Amino acid sequence: MTTVEIEYCVPCGLLEPAIETQARLLNEFGQNLDGVTLTPGHGGVFVVTADGETIWDKAVHGSDLDLDLIVEAIDDRVPAEV
């Protein structure tokens, strides 16, 4: 199964977008994920990884969080339900 980590900048106030991303992934994939963890960071970071591979990085993709892109990328990694 797939493990997702969301590292977010605490001083930048990115906890809410991190929680929103976590909730969306859990709603979309539920038990097909091993987990979706939130990891506090600093320096403007907001990075979503799946099994260690970067899916979305604020430094690359910009400040506008694209949840649909993240969901699509995770969907490619999650095994289909039987």
PyMOL Python script that loads the backbone (N, CA, C, O; Angstrom):
from pymol import cmd

cmd.read_pdbstr("""\
ATOM      1  N   MET A   1       0.831  -1.185   0.000  1.00  0.00           N
ATOM      2  CA  MET A   1       0.000   0.000   0.000  1.00  0.00           C
ATOM      3  C   MET A   1       0.880   1.256   0.000  1.00  0.00           C
ATOM      4  O   MET A   1       2.108   1.170   0.021  1.00  0.00           O
ATOM      5  N   THR A   2       0.251   2.380  -0.023  1.00  0.00           N
ATOM      6  CA  THR A   2       0.932   3.654  -0.192  1.00  0.00           C
ATOM      7  C   THR A   2       0.925   4.460   1.106  1.00  0.00           C
ATOM      8  O   THR A   2      -0.089   4.544   1.800  1.00  0.00           O
ATOM      9  N   THR A   3       2.075   5.048   1.415  1.00  0.00           N
ATOM     10  CA  THR A   3       2.201   5.947   2.554  1.00  0.00           C
ATOM     11  C   THR A   3       2.462   7.350   2.033  1.00  0.00           C
ATOM     12  O   THR A   3       3.358   7.559   1.215  1.00  0.00           O
ATOM     13  N   VAL A   4       1.683   8.305   2.507  1.00  0.00           N
ATOM     14  CA  VAL A   4       1.806   9.699   2.070  1.00  0.00           C
ATOM     15  C   VAL A   4       2.287  10.538   3.243  1.00  0.00           C
ATOM     16  O   VAL A   4       1.827  10.373   4.373  1.00  0.00           O
ATOM     17  N   GLU A   5       3.224  11.445   2.957  1.00  0.00           N
ATOM     18  CA  GLU A   5       3.699  12.397   3.960  1.00  0.00           C
ATOM     19  C   GLU A   5       3.484  13.802   3.426  1.00  0.00           C
ATOM     20  O   GLU A   5       3.777  14.089   2.265  1.00  0.00           O
ATOM     21  N   ILE A   6       2.971  14.669   4.277  1.00  0.00           N
ATOM     22  CA  ILE A   6       2.783  16.078   3.942  1.00  0.00           C
ATOM     23  C   ILE A   6       3.644  16.885   4.908  1.00  0.00           C
ATOM     24  O   ILE A   6       3.339  16.971   6.098  1.00  0.00           O
ATOM     25  N   GLU A   7       4.719  17.472   4.393  1.00  0.00           N
ATOM     26  CA  GLU A   7       5.569  18.335   5.208  1.00  0.00           C
ATOM     27  C   GLU A   7       5.147  19.775   4.950  1.00  0.00           C
ATOM     28  O   GLU A   7       5.068  20.204   3.799  1.00  0.00           O
ATOM     29  N   TYR A   8       4.877  20.517   6.009  1.00  0.00           N
ATOM     30  CA  TYR A   8       4.338  21.867   5.872  1.00  0.00           C
ATOM     31  C   TYR A   8       5.071  22.836   6.792  1.00  0.00           C
ATOM     32  O   TYR A   8       5.577  22.446   7.844  1.00  0.00           O
ATOM     33  N   CYS A   9       5.121  24.102   6.385  1.00  0.00           N
ATOM     34  CA  CYS A   9       5.786  25.143   7.157  1.00  0.00           C
ATOM     35  C   CYS A   9       4.862  25.640   8.273  1.00  0.00           C
ATOM     36  O   CYS A   9       3.788  26.182   8.012  1.00  0.00           O
ATOM     37  N   VAL A  10       5.297  25.447   9.512  1.00  0.00           N
ATOM     38  CA  VAL A  10       4.517  25.899  10.664  1.00  0.00           C
ATOM     39  C   VAL A  10       4.472  27.424  10.746  1.00  0.00           C
ATOM     40  O   VAL A  10       3.382  27.987  10.854  1.00  0.00           O
ATOM     41  N   PRO A  11       5.628  28.120  10.699  1.00  0.00           N
ATOM     42  CA  PRO A  11       5.589  29.584  10.818  1.00  0.00           C
ATOM     43  C   PRO A  11       4.796  30.262   9.697  1.00  0.00           C
ATOM     44  O   PRO A  11       4.281  31.363   9.890  1.00  0.00           O
ATOM     45  N   CYS A  12       4.692  29.622   8.532  1.00  0.00           N
ATOM     46  CA  CYS A  12       3.971  30.208   7.387  1.00  0.00           C
ATOM     47  C   CYS A  12       2.462  30.030   7.506  1.00  0.00           C
ATOM     48  O   CYS A  12       1.704  30.593   6.716  1.00  0.00           O
ATOM     49  N   GLY A  13       2.028  29.252   8.485  1.00  0.00           N
ATOM     50  CA  GLY A  13       0.601  29.017   8.652  1.00  0.00           C
ATOM     51  C   GLY A  13       0.033  28.018   7.664  1.00  0.00           C
ATOM     52  O   GLY A  13      -1.123  28.137   7.258  1.00  0.00           O
ATOM     53  N   LEU A  14       0.833  27.029   7.271  1.00  0.00           N
ATOM     54  CA  LEU A  14       0.384  26.054   6.276  1.00  0.00           C
ATOM     55  C   LEU A  14      -0.235  24.787   6.879  1.00  0.00           C
ATOM     56  O   LEU A  14      -0.427  23.791   6.183  1.00  0.00           O
ATOM     57  N   LEU A  15      -0.543  24.837   8.174  1.00  0.00           N
ATOM     58  CA  LEU A  15      -1.196  23.691   8.807  1.00  0.00           C
ATOM     59  C   LEU A  15      -2.564  23.424   8.190  1.00  0.00           C
ATOM     60  O   LEU A  15      -2.887  22.276   7.886  1.00  0.00           O
ATOM     61  N   GLU A  16      -3.366  24.458   8.001  1.00  0.00           N
ATOM     62  CA  GLU A  16      -4.715  24.266   7.451  1.00  0.00           C
ATOM     63  C   GLU A  16      -4.694  23.621   6.063  1.00  0.00           C
ATOM     64  O   GLU A  16      -5.440  22.670   5.835  1.00  0.00           O
ATOM     65  N   PRO A  17      -3.859  24.107   5.117  1.00  0.00           N
ATOM     66  CA  PRO A  17      -3.798  23.418   3.828  1.00  0.00           C
ATOM     67  C   PRO A  17      -3.301  21.971   3.952  1.00  0.00           C
ATOM     68  O   PRO A  17      -3.716  21.101   3.186  1.00  0.00           O
ATOM     69  N   ALA A  18      -2.417  21.721   4.914  1.00  0.00           N
ATOM     70  CA  ALA A  18      -1.934  20.356   5.125  1.00  0.00           C
ATOM     71  C   ALA A  18      -3.066  19.455   5.612  1.00  0.00           C
ATOM     72  O   ALA A  18      -3.210  18.322   5.153  1.00  0.00           O
ATOM     73  N   ILE A  19      -3.865  19.965   6.541  1.00  0.00           N
ATOM     74  CA  ILE A  19      -5.012  19.199   7.049  1.00  0.00           C
ATOM     75  C   ILE A  19      -6.034  18.982   5.942  1.00  0.00           C
ATOM     76  O   ILE A  19      -6.603  17.897   5.822  1.00  0.00           O
ATOM     77  N   GLU A  20      -6.269  20.018   5.129  1.00  0.00           N
ATOM     78  CA  GLU A  20      -7.207  19.897   4.011  1.00  0.00           C
ATOM     79  C   GLU A  20      -6.742  18.827   3.014  1.00  0.00           C
ATOM     80  O   GLU A  20      -7.545  18.034   2.524  1.00  0.00           O
ATOM     81  N   THR A  21      -5.445  18.816   2.725  1.00  0.00           N
ATOM     82  CA  THR A  21      -4.882  17.815   1.816  1.00  0.00           C
ATOM     83  C   THR A  21      -5.016  16.422   2.414  1.00  0.00           C
ATOM     84  O   THR A  21      -5.409  15.481   1.724  1.00  0.00           O
ATOM     85  N   GLN A  22      -4.691  16.290   3.696  1.00  0.00           N
ATOM     86  CA  GLN A  22      -4.795  15.008   4.383  1.00  0.00           C
ATOM     87  C   GLN A  22      -6.235  14.499   4.347  1.00  0.00           C
ATOM     88  O   GLN A  22      -6.472  13.333   4.029  1.00  0.00           O
ATOM     89  N   ALA A  23      -7.185  15.354   4.667  1.00  0.00           N
ATOM     90  CA  ALA A  23      -8.597  14.953   4.679  1.00  0.00           C
ATOM     91  C   ALA A  23      -9.063  14.531   3.291  1.00  0.00           C
ATOM     92  O   ALA A  23      -9.775  13.537   3.151  1.00  0.00           O
ATOM     93  N   ARG A  24      -8.670  15.270   2.277  1.00  0.00           N
ATOM     94  CA  ARG A  24      -9.075  14.934   0.906  1.00  0.00           C
ATOM     95  C   ARG A  24      -8.547  13.566   0.509  1.00  0.00           C
ATOM     96  O   ARG A  24      -9.275  12.762  -0.074  1.00  0.00           O
ATOM     97  N   LEU A  25      -7.279  13.296   0.825  1.00  0.00           N
ATOM     98  CA  LEU A  25      -6.689  12.001   0.472  1.00  0.00           C
ATOM     99  C   LEU A  25      -7.355  10.861   1.231  1.00  0.00           C
ATOM    100  O   LEU A  25      -7.611   9.799   0.664  1.00  0.00           O
ATOM    101  N   LEU A  26      -7.634  11.079   2.501  1.00  0.00           N
ATOM    102  CA  LEU A  26      -8.298  10.034   3.284  1.00  0.00           C
ATOM    103  C   LEU A  26      -9.722   9.802   2.794  1.00  0.00           C
ATOM    104  O   LEU A  26     -10.189   8.663   2.769  1.00  0.00           O
ATOM    105  N   ASN A  27     -10.418  10.870   2.404  1.00  0.00           N
ATOM    106  CA  ASN A  27     -11.766  10.723   1.859  1.00  0.00           C
ATOM    107  C   ASN A  27     -11.752   9.995   0.517  1.00  0.00           C
ATOM    108  O   ASN A  27     -12.633   9.180   0.244  1.00  0.00           O
ATOM    109  N   GLU A  28     -10.767  10.283  -0.310  1.00  0.00           N
ATOM    110  CA  GLU A  28     -10.677   9.674  -1.642  1.00  0.00           C
ATOM    111  C   GLU A  28     -10.252   8.207  -1.578  1.00  0.00           C
ATOM    112  O   GLU A  28     -10.807   7.364  -2.283  1.00  0.00           O
ATOM    113  N   PHE A  29      -9.263   7.904  -0.731  1.00  0.00           N
ATOM    114  CA  PHE A  29      -8.631   6.591  -0.782  1.00  0.00           C
ATOM    115  C   PHE A  29      -8.812   5.739   0.466  1.00  0.00           C
ATOM    116  O   PHE A  29      -8.579   4.530   0.430  1.00  0.00           O
ATOM    117  N   GLY A  30      -9.221   6.353   1.563  1.00  0.00           N
ATOM    118  CA  GLY A  30      -9.520   5.625   2.789  1.00  0.00           C
ATOM    119  C   GLY A  30      -8.540   4.528   3.142  1.00  0.00           C
ATOM    120  O   GLY A  30      -7.348   4.774   3.327  1.00  0.00           O
ATOM    121  N   GLN A  31      -9.058   3.311   3.233  1.00  0.00           N
ATOM    122  CA  GLN A  31      -8.259   2.175   3.689  1.00  0.00           C
ATOM    123  C   GLN A  31      -7.245   1.681   2.664  1.00  0.00           C
ATOM    124  O   GLN A  31      -6.470   0.772   2.959  1.00  0.00           O
ATOM    125  N   ASN A  32      -7.234   2.260   1.468  1.00  0.00           N
ATOM    126  CA  ASN A  32      -6.248   1.871   0.464  1.00  0.00           C
ATOM    127  C   ASN A  32      -4.902   2.549   0.671  1.00  0.00           C
ATOM    128  O   ASN A  32      -3.963   2.332  -0.095  1.00  0.00           O
ATOM    129  N   LEU A  33      -4.814   3.371   1.711  1.00  0.00           N
ATOM    130  CA  LEU A  33      -3.550   4.007   2.083  1.00  0.00           C
ATOM    131  C   LEU A  33      -3.063   3.419   3.401  1.00  0.00           C
ATOM    132  O   LEU A  33      -3.862   3.076   4.273  1.00  0.00           O
ATOM    133  N   ASP A  34      -1.750   3.307   3.537  1.00  0.00           N
ATOM    134  CA  ASP A  34      -1.192   2.897   4.830  1.00  0.00           C
ATOM    135  C   ASP A  34      -1.298   4.026   5.833  1.00  0.00           C
ATOM    136  O   ASP A  34      -1.443   3.791   7.033  1.00  0.00           O
ATOM    137  N   GLY A  35      -1.225   5.259   5.340  1.00  0.00           N
ATOM    138  CA  GLY A  35      -1.337   6.407   6.221  1.00  0.00           C
ATOM    139  C   GLY A  35      -1.046   7.694   5.482  1.00  0.00           C
ATOM    140  O   GLY A  35      -0.440   7.698   4.411  1.00  0.00           O
ATOM    141  N   VAL A  36      -1.494   8.791   6.081  1.00  0.00           N
ATOM    142  CA  VAL A  36      -1.193  10.136   5.584  1.00  0.00           C
ATOM    143  C   VAL A  36      -0.718  10.925   6.797  1.00  0.00           C
ATOM    144  O   VAL A  36      -1.514  11.295   7.661  1.00  0.00           O
ATOM    145  N   THR A  37       0.588  11.177   6.854  1.00  0.00           N
ATOM    146  CA  THR A  37       1.158  11.839   8.017  1.00  0.00           C
ATOM    147  C   THR A  37       1.452  13.308   7.728  1.00  0.00           C
ATOM    148  O   THR A  37       1.781  13.691   6.605  1.00  0.00           O
ATOM    149  N   LEU A  38       1.324  14.110   8.771  1.00  0.00           N
ATOM    150  CA  LEU A  38       1.683  15.516   8.709  1.00  0.00           C
ATOM    151  C   LEU A  38       3.005  15.701   9.434  1.00  0.00           C
ATOM    152  O   LEU A  38       3.163  15.251  10.569  1.00  0.00           O
ATOM    153  N   THR A  39       3.953  16.361   8.782  1.00  0.00           N
ATOM    154  CA  THR A  39       5.268  16.592   9.358  1.00  0.00           C
ATOM    155  C   THR A  39       5.543  18.083   9.405  1.00  0.00           C
ATOM    156  O   THR A  39       5.652  18.721   8.358  1.00  0.00           O
ATOM    157  N   PRO A  40       5.659  18.663  10.622  1.00  0.00           N
ATOM    158  CA  PRO A  40       5.936  20.094  10.734  1.00  0.00           C
ATOM    159  C   PRO A  40       7.319  20.431  10.178  1.00  0.00           C
ATOM    160  O   PRO A  40       8.278  19.681  10.363  1.00  0.00           O
ATOM    161  N   GLY A  41       7.403  21.563   9.500  1.00  0.00           N
ATOM    162  CA  GLY A  41       8.670  22.037   8.952  1.00  0.00           C
ATOM    163  C   GLY A  41       8.752  23.542   9.062  1.00  0.00           C
ATOM    164  O   GLY A  41       7.987  24.171   9.793  1.00  0.00           O
ATOM    165  N   HIS A  42       9.695  24.114   8.320  1.00  0.00           N
ATOM    166  CA  HIS A  42       9.882  25.568   8.312  1.00  0.00           C
ATOM    167  C   HIS A  42      10.479  25.968   6.962  1.00  0.00           C
ATOM    168  O   HIS A  42      10.714  25.111   6.110  1.00  0.00           O
ATOM    169  N   GLY A  43      10.717  27.235   6.771  1.00  0.00           N
ATOM    170  CA  GLY A  43      11.356  27.698   5.545  1.00  0.00           C
ATOM    171  C   GLY A  43      10.424  27.726   4.338  1.00  0.00           C
ATOM    172  O   GLY A  43      10.885  27.690   3.197  1.00  0.00           O
ATOM    173  N   GLY A  44       9.123  27.791   4.581  1.00  0.00           N
ATOM    174  CA  GLY A  44       8.166  27.880   3.478  1.00  0.00           C
ATOM    175  C   GLY A  44       7.828  26.558   2.826  1.00  0.00           C
ATOM    176  O   GLY A  44       7.177  26.532   1.782  1.00  0.00           O
ATOM    177  N   VAL A  45       8.257  25.462   3.420  1.00  0.00           N
ATOM    178  CA  VAL A  45       8.075  24.145   2.810  1.00  0.00           C
ATOM    179  C   VAL A  45       6.610  23.706   2.791  1.00  0.00           C
ATOM    180  O   VAL A  45       5.872  23.916   3.754  1.00  0.00           O
ATOM    181  N   PHE A  46       6.211  23.099   1.689  1.00  0.00           N
ATOM    182  CA  PHE A  46       4.956  22.349   1.589  1.00  0.00           C
ATOM    183  C   PHE A  46       5.198  21.302   0.519  1.00  0.00           C
ATOM    184  O   PHE A  46       5.128  21.586  -0.677  1.00  0.00           O
ATOM    185  N   VAL A  47       5.484  20.082   0.968  1.00  0.00           N
ATOM    186  CA  VAL A  47       5.850  18.995   0.064  1.00  0.00           C
ATOM    187  C   VAL A  47       4.992  17.785   0.380  1.00  0.00           C
ATOM    188  O   VAL A  47       4.840  17.401   1.540  1.00  0.00           O
ATOM    189  N   VAL A  48       4.429  17.186  -0.669  1.00  0.00           N
ATOM    190  CA  VAL A  48       3.648  15.965  -0.532  1.00  0.00           C
ATOM    191  C   VAL A  48       4.444  14.842  -1.208  1.00  0.00           C
ATOM    192  O   VAL A  48       4.793  14.936  -2.384  1.00  0.00           O
ATOM    193  N   THR A  49       4.723  13.781  -0.446  1.00  0.00           N
ATOM    194  CA  THR A  49       5.427  12.629  -0.998  1.00  0.00           C
ATOM    195  C   THR A  49       4.585  11.375  -0.829  1.00  0.00           C
ATOM    196  O   THR A  49       3.807  11.251   0.117  1.00  0.00           O
ATOM    197  N   ALA A  50       4.755  10.452  -1.762  1.00  0.00           N
ATOM    198  CA  ALA A  50       4.109   9.142  -1.684  1.00  0.00           C
ATOM    199  C   ALA A  50       5.204   8.101  -1.785  1.00  0.00           C
ATOM    200  O   ALA A  50       5.915   8.025  -2.787  1.00  0.00           O
ATOM    201  N   ASP A  51       5.334   7.303  -0.746  1.00  0.00           N
ATOM    202  CA  ASP A  51       6.383   6.284  -0.685  1.00  0.00           C
ATOM    203  C   ASP A  51       7.757   6.871  -1.014  1.00  0.00           C
ATOM    204  O   ASP A  51       8.563   6.250  -1.707  1.00  0.00           O
ATOM    205  N   GLY A  52       8.007   8.087  -0.501  1.00  0.00           N
ATOM    206  CA  GLY A  52       9.299   8.732  -0.657  1.00  0.00           C
ATOM    207  C   GLY A  52       9.478   9.510  -1.949  1.00  0.00           C
ATOM    208  O   GLY A  52      10.491  10.192  -2.107  1.00  0.00           O
ATOM    209  N   GLU A  53       8.536   9.435  -2.878  1.00  0.00           N
ATOM    210  CA  GLU A  53       8.631  10.150  -4.145  1.00  0.00           C
ATOM    211  C   GLU A  53       7.816  11.444  -4.065  1.00  0.00           C
ATOM    212  O   GLU A  53       6.654  11.428  -3.659  1.00  0.00           O
ATOM    213  N   THR A  54       8.430  12.559  -4.454  1.00  0.00           N
ATOM    214  CA  THR A  54       7.747  13.850  -4.394  1.00  0.00           C
ATOM    215  C   THR A  54       6.622  13.918  -5.419  1.00  0.00           C
ATOM    216  O   THR A  54       6.818  13.686  -6.612  1.00  0.00           O
ATOM    217  N   ILE A  55       5.439  14.244  -4.912  1.00  0.00           N
ATOM    218  CA  ILE A  55       4.239  14.384  -5.738  1.00  0.00           C
ATOM    219  C   ILE A  55       3.981  15.858  -6.028  1.00  0.00           C
ATOM    220  O   ILE A  55       3.655  16.234  -7.154  1.00  0.00           O
ATOM    221  N   TRP A  56       4.130  16.682  -5.003  1.00  0.00           N
ATOM    222  CA  TRP A  56       3.870  18.116  -5.128  1.00  0.00           C
ATOM    223  C   TRP A  56       4.811  18.865  -4.200  1.00  0.00           C
ATOM    224  O   TRP A  56       4.979  18.502  -3.036  1.00  0.00           O
ATOM    225  N   ASP A  57       5.421  19.917  -4.733  1.00  0.00           N
ATOM    226  CA  ASP A  57       6.362  20.723  -3.953  1.00  0.00           C
ATOM    227  C   ASP A  57       6.078  22.193  -4.242  1.00  0.00           C
ATOM    228  O   ASP A  57       6.134  22.636  -5.390  1.00  0.00           O
ATOM    229  N   LYS A  58       5.776  22.929  -3.203  1.00  0.00           N
ATOM    230  CA  LYS A  58       5.469  24.360  -3.340  1.00  0.00           C
ATOM    231  C   LYS A  58       6.594  25.102  -4.043  1.00  0.00           C
ATOM    232  O   LYS A  58       6.332  26.030  -4.808  1.00  0.00           O
ATOM    233  N   ALA A  59       7.835  24.715  -3.803  1.00  0.00           N
ATOM    234  CA  ALA A  59       8.980  25.379  -4.423  1.00  0.00           C
ATOM    235  C   ALA A  59       9.001  25.178  -5.940  1.00  0.00           C
ATOM    236  O   ALA A  59       9.553  26.003  -6.668  1.00  0.00           O
ATOM    237  N   VAL A  60       8.408  24.095  -6.411  1.00  0.00           N
ATOM    238  CA  VAL A  60       8.377  23.783  -7.839  1.00  0.00           C
ATOM    239  C   VAL A  60       7.064  24.231  -8.476  1.00  0.00           C
ATOM    240  O   VAL A  60       7.061  24.847  -9.541  1.00  0.00           O
ATOM    241  N   HIS A  61       5.952  23.917  -7.814  1.00  0.00           N
ATOM    242  CA  HIS A  61       4.621  24.126  -8.382  1.00  0.00           C
ATOM    243  C   HIS A  61       3.999  25.478  -8.050  1.00  0.00           C
ATOM    244  O   HIS A  61       2.988  25.851  -8.645  1.00  0.00           O
ATOM    245  N   GLY A  62       4.582  26.212  -7.117  1.00  0.00           N
ATOM    246  CA  GLY A  62       4.039  27.514  -6.739  1.00  0.00           C
ATOM    247  C   GLY A  62       3.134  27.424  -5.527  1.00  0.00           C
ATOM    248  O   GLY A  62       2.914  26.348  -4.971  1.00  0.00           O
ATOM    249  N   SER A  63       2.616  28.566  -5.131  1.00  0.00           N
ATOM    250  CA  SER A  63       1.852  28.668  -3.885  1.00  0.00           C
ATOM    251  C   SER A  63       0.424  28.150  -3.975  1.00  0.00           C
ATOM    252  O   SER A  63      -0.177  27.816  -2.953  1.00  0.00           O
ATOM    253  N   ASP A  64      -0.126  28.080  -5.180  1.00  0.00           N
ATOM    254  CA  ASP A  64      -1.511  27.626  -5.330  1.00  0.00           C
ATOM    255  C   ASP A  64      -1.577  26.103  -5.255  1.00  0.00           C
ATOM    256  O   ASP A  64      -1.178  25.403  -6.185  1.00  0.00           O
ATOM    257  N   LEU A  65      -2.080  25.613  -4.150  1.00  0.00           N
ATOM    258  CA  LEU A  65      -2.181  24.182  -3.917  1.00  0.00           C
ATOM    259  C   LEU A  65      -3.185  23.561  -4.885  1.00  0.00           C
ATOM    260  O   LEU A  65      -4.332  24.003  -4.956  1.00  0.00           O
ATOM    261  N   ASP A  66      -2.763  22.542  -5.628  1.00  0.00           N
ATOM    262  CA  ASP A  66      -3.624  21.866  -6.598  1.00  0.00           C
ATOM    263  C   ASP A  66      -3.975  20.478  -6.063  1.00  0.00           C
ATOM    264  O   ASP A  66      -3.277  19.500  -6.330  1.00  0.00           O
ATOM    265  N   LEU A  67      -5.072  20.412  -5.299  1.00  0.00           N
ATOM    266  CA  LEU A  67      -5.469  19.138  -4.694  1.00  0.00           C
ATOM    267  C   LEU A  67      -5.836  18.104  -5.749  1.00  0.00           C
ATOM    268  O   LEU A  67      -5.590  16.914  -5.550  1.00  0.00           O
ATOM    269  N   ASP A  68      -6.415  18.526  -6.860  1.00  0.00           N
ATOM    270  CA  ASP A  68      -6.770  17.570  -7.908  1.00  0.00           C
ATOM    271  C   ASP A  68      -5.533  16.901  -8.487  1.00  0.00           C
ATOM    272  O   ASP A  68      -5.547  15.698  -8.748  1.00  0.00           O
ATOM    273  N   LEU A  69      -4.468  17.658  -8.691  1.00  0.00           N
ATOM    274  CA  LEU A  69      -3.213  17.095  -9.191  1.00  0.00           C
ATOM    275  C   LEU A  69      -2.638  16.096  -8.185  1.00  0.00           C
ATOM    276  O   LEU A  69      -2.155  15.028  -8.564  1.00  0.00           O
ATOM    277  N   ILE A  70      -2.693  16.449  -6.923  1.00  0.00           N
ATOM    278  CA  ILE A  70      -2.173  15.566  -5.871  1.00  0.00           C
ATOM    279  C   ILE A  70      -2.990  14.281  -5.821  1.00  0.00           C
ATOM    280  O   ILE A  70      -2.421  13.191  -5.755  1.00  0.00           O
ATOM    281  N   VAL A  71      -4.313  14.394  -5.851  1.00  0.00           N
ATOM    282  CA  VAL A  71      -5.184  13.216  -5.810  1.00  0.00           C
ATOM    283  C   VAL A  71      -4.911  12.311  -7.020  1.00  0.00           C
ATOM    284  O   VAL A  71      -4.835  11.090  -6.884  1.00  0.00           O
ATOM    285  N   GLU A  72      -4.766  12.914  -8.186  1.00  0.00           N
ATOM    286  CA  GLU A  72      -4.501  12.132  -9.401  1.00  0.00           C
ATOM    287  C   GLU A  72      -3.175  11.383  -9.297  1.00  0.00           C
ATOM    288  O   GLU A  72      -3.084  10.216  -9.677  1.00  0.00           O
ATOM    289  N   ALA A  73      -2.148  12.059  -8.781  1.00  0.00           N
ATOM    290  CA  ALA A  73      -0.837  11.424  -8.638  1.00  0.00           C
ATOM    291  C   ALA A  73      -0.877  10.285  -7.623  1.00  0.00           C
ATOM    292  O   ALA A  73      -0.235   9.255  -7.826  1.00  0.00           O
ATOM    293  N   ILE A  74      -1.615  10.457  -6.547  1.00  0.00           N
ATOM    294  CA  ILE A  74      -1.734   9.398  -5.549  1.00  0.00           C
ATOM    295  C   ILE A  74      -2.554   8.249  -6.118  1.00  0.00           C
ATOM    296  O   ILE A  74      -2.240   7.082  -5.881  1.00  0.00           O
ATOM    297  N   ASP A  75      -3.595   8.569  -6.861  1.00  0.00           N
ATOM    298  CA  ASP A  75      -4.446   7.547  -7.477  1.00  0.00           C
ATOM    299  C   ASP A  75      -3.636   6.603  -8.351  1.00  0.00           C
ATOM    300  O   ASP A  75      -3.933   5.410  -8.413  1.00  0.00           O
ATOM    301  N   ASP A  76      -2.616   7.123  -9.027  1.00  0.00           N
ATOM    302  CA  ASP A  76      -1.753   6.306  -9.872  1.00  0.00           C
ATOM    303  C   ASP A  76      -0.945   5.299  -9.065  1.00  0.00           C
ATOM    304  O   ASP A  76      -0.456   4.316  -9.621  1.00  0.00           O
ATOM    305  N   ARG A  77      -0.798   5.526  -7.769  1.00  0.00           N
ATOM    306  CA  ARG A  77       0.035   4.674  -6.909  1.00  0.00           C
ATOM    307  C   ARG A  77      -0.776   3.721  -6.025  1.00  0.00           C
ATOM    308  O   ARG A  77      -0.233   2.770  -5.462  1.00  0.00           O
ATOM    309  N   VAL A  78      -2.057   3.983  -5.914  1.00  0.00           N
ATOM    310  CA  VAL A  78      -2.902   3.186  -5.023  1.00  0.00           C
ATOM    311  C   VAL A  78      -3.469   2.002  -5.813  1.00  0.00           C
ATOM    312  O   VAL A  78      -4.008   2.185  -6.904  1.00  0.00           O
ATOM    313  N   PRO A  79      -3.348   0.791  -5.264  1.00  0.00           N
ATOM    314  CA  PRO A  79      -3.900  -0.359  -5.959  1.00  0.00           C
ATOM    315  C   PRO A  79      -5.416  -0.244  -6.098  1.00  0.00           C
ATOM    316  O   PRO A  79      -6.096   0.250  -5.199  1.00  0.00           O
ATOM    317  N   ALA A  80      -5.924  -0.695  -7.210  1.00  0.00           N
ATOM    318  CA  ALA A  80      -7.381  -0.666  -7.447  1.00  0.00           C
ATOM    319  C   ALA A  80      -8.069  -1.568  -6.446  1.00  0.00           C
ATOM    320  O   ALA A  80      -7.536  -2.606  -6.051  1.00  0.00           O
ATOM    321  N   GLU A  81      -9.281  -1.154  -6.033  1.00  0.00           N
ATOM    322  CA  GLU A  81     -10.068  -1.979  -5.110  1.00  0.00           C
ATOM    323  C   GLU A  81     -10.561  -3.220  -5.832  1.00  0.00           C
ATOM    324  O   GLU A  81     -10.872  -3.188  -7.023  1.00  0.00           O
ATOM    325  N   VAL A  82     -10.625  -4.291  -5.100  1.00  0.00           N
ATOM    326  CA  VAL A  82     -11.086  -5.562  -5.693  1.00  0.00           C
ATOM    327  C   VAL A  82     -12.556  -5.746  -5.395  1.00  0.00           C
ATOM    328  O   VAL A  82     -13.148  -6.746  -5.799  1.00  0.00           O
TER     329      VAL A  82
END
""", "prot")
cmd.dss("prot")
cmd.show_as("cartoon", "prot")
cmd.util.cbc("prot")
cmd.orient("prot")
